[in-house]
Amino acid sequence: MSITAAIVLYVVIWFVTMFVVLPIRLRTQGDEGEIVPGTHAGAPANFKLGRTLLIVTIAGTIVWAIIAGIIVSGWIGVEDIDWFDRYEDTSG
């Protein structure tokens, strides 16, 4: 895996992890009963960006390390997920 592929993989995994983590333990203004005028009731009441970024970075790095390790080790390759036989097996 090239360094560019590793960085792209990390960024994709980081953003997917961010979308998974964002709704966890979310308390909205509607849940709290204190809606700030001009905002939607579904807006976060007490959003902690620093904590969320830390959790996302740690979880994303762990997931990335596992997936990158699998790719680099060759444990799962393109041939393993080629269900339509588009690539020929050249290891014959």
VOLUMBA-54214 format. One record per residue (C-alpha): residue number from 1; residue in three letters; x, y, z. Coordinates in steps of 0.02 Angstrom, whole numbers. Example, Ala and Ser with C-alpha at 12.3 -4.5 7.8 and 13.67 -1.06 7.14 Angstrom:
residues 2
+-----+------+--------+--------+--------+
:  nr : rest :     px :     py :     pz :
+-----+------+--------+--------+--------+
:   1 :  Ala :    615 :   -225 :    390 :
:   2 :  Ser :    684 :    -53 :    357 :
+-----+------+--------+--------+--------+
end
This chain:
residues 92
+-----+------+--------+--------+--------+
:  nr : rest :     px :     py :     pz :
+-----+------+--------+--------+--------+
:   1 :  Met :      0 :      0 :      0 :
:   2 :  Ser :     70 :    169 :    -48 :
:   3 :  Ile :     76 :    314 :     74 :
:   4 :  Thr :    -59 :    404 :    -25 :
:   5 :  Ala :   -174 :    253 :    -16 :
:   6 :  Ala :   -142 :    240 :    172 :
:   7 :  Ile :   -186 :    423 :    198 :
:   8 :  Val :   -343 :    412 :     91 :
:   9 :  Leu :   -396 :    254 :    185 :
:  10 :  Tyr :   -368 :    342 :    352 :
:  11 :  Val :   -469 :    496 :    301 :
:  12 :  Val :   -615 :    391 :    238 :
:  13 :  Ile :   -615 :    285 :    397 :
:  14 :  Trp :   -600 :    441 :    506 :
:  15 :  Phe :   -753 :    524 :    426 :
:  16 :  Val :   -857 :    364 :    432 :
:  17 :  Thr :   -810 :    347 :    616 :
:  18 :  Met :   -859 :    529 :    644 :
:  19 :  Phe :  -1033 :    499 :    573 :
:  20 :  Val :  -1052 :    345 :    683 :
:  21 :  Val :   -994 :    433 :    843 :
:  22 :  Leu :  -1089 :    598 :    822 :
:  23 :  Pro :  -1262 :    536 :    877 :
:  24 :  Ile :  -1195 :    437 :   1025 :
:  25 :  Arg :  -1249 :    515 :   1191 :
:  26 :  Leu :  -1322 :    665 :   1098 :
:  27 :  Arg :  -1440 :    773 :   1201 :
:  28 :  Thr :  -1542 :    894 :   1097 :
:  29 :  Gln :  -1614 :   1060 :   1151 :
:  30 :  Gly :  -1786 :    980 :   1135 :
:  31 :  Asp :  -1733 :    841 :   1254 :
:  32 :  Glu :  -1669 :    969 :   1380 :
:  33 :  Gly :  -1824 :   1079 :   1363 :
:  34 :  Glu :  -1719 :   1236 :   1338 :
:  35 :  Ile :  -1733 :   1287 :   1155 :
:  36 :  Val :  -1630 :   1440 :   1110 :
:  37 :  Pro :  -1733 :   1560 :   1003 :
:  38 :  Gly :  -1688 :   1545 :    820 :
:  39 :  Thr :  -1624 :   1366 :    831 :
:  40 :  His :  -1705 :   1199 :    793 :
:  41 :  Ala :  -1763 :   1089 :    935 :
:  42 :  Gly :  -1650 :    951 :    866 :
:  43 :  Ala :  -1492 :   1057 :    887 :
:  44 :  Pro :  -1366 :    989 :   1013 :
:  45 :  Ala :  -1386 :   1061 :   1188 :
:  46 :  Asn :  -1210 :   1035 :   1252 :
:  47 :  Phe :  -1096 :    980 :   1109 :
:  48 :  Lys :   -917 :    940 :   1159 :
:  49 :  Leu :   -815 :    948 :    999 :
:  50 :  Gly :   -646 :    912 :   1079 :
:  51 :  Arg :   -705 :    752 :   1163 :
:  52 :  Thr :   -792 :    694 :   1004 :
:  53 :  Leu :   -636 :    725 :    898 :
:  54 :  Leu :   -528 :    631 :   1023 :
:  55 :  Ile :   -645 :    480 :   1024 :
:  56 :  Val :   -657 :    481 :    834 :
:  57 :  Thr :   -469 :    494 :    812 :
:  58 :  Ile :   -432 :    351 :    932 :
:  59 :  Ala :   -568 :    237 :    863 :
:  60 :  Gly :   -526 :    281 :    683 :
:  61 :  Thr :   -341 :    248 :    709 :
:  62 :  Ile :   -377 :     77 :    784 :
:  63 :  Val :   -493 :     29 :    641 :
:  64 :  Trp :   -368 :     97 :    513 :
:  65 :  Ala :   -225 :     -2 :    590 :
:  66 :  Ile :   -326 :   -163 :    581 :
:  67 :  Ile :   -380 :   -136 :    400 :
:  68 :  Ala :   -208 :    -75 :    344 :
:  69 :  Gly :   -128 :   -225 :    429 :
:  70 :  Ile :   -243 :   -343 :    336 :
:  71 :  Ile :   -206 :   -257 :    170 :
:  72 :  Val :    -17 :   -250 :    195 :
:  73 :  Ser :     -4 :   -429 :    257 :
:  74 :  Gly :    -94 :   -492 :    104 :
:  75 :  Trp :   -213 :   -594 :    210 :
:  76 :  Ile :   -356 :   -529 :    103 :
:  77 :  Gly :   -317 :   -475 :    -74 :
:  78 :  Val :   -409 :   -420 :   -230 :
:  79 :  Glu :   -423 :   -599 :   -287 :
:  80 :  Asp :   -517 :   -644 :   -128 :
:  81 :  Ile :   -655 :   -517 :   -160 :
:  82 :  Asp :   -663 :   -540 :   -350 :
:  83 :  Trp :   -833 :   -625 :   -359 :
:  84 :  Phe :   -854 :   -600 :   -546 :
:  85 :  Asp :   -682 :   -666 :   -601 :
:  86 :  Arg :   -625 :   -502 :   -677 :
:  87 :  Tyr :   -444 :   -529 :   -623 :
:  88 :  Glu :   -344 :   -679 :   -676 :
:  89 :  Asp :   -247 :   -777 :   -545 :
:  90 :  Thr :    -64 :   -747 :   -592 :
:  91 :  Ser :      9 :   -845 :   -446 :
:  92 :  Gly :     -6 :  -1010 :   -541 :
+-----+------+--------+--------+--------+
end
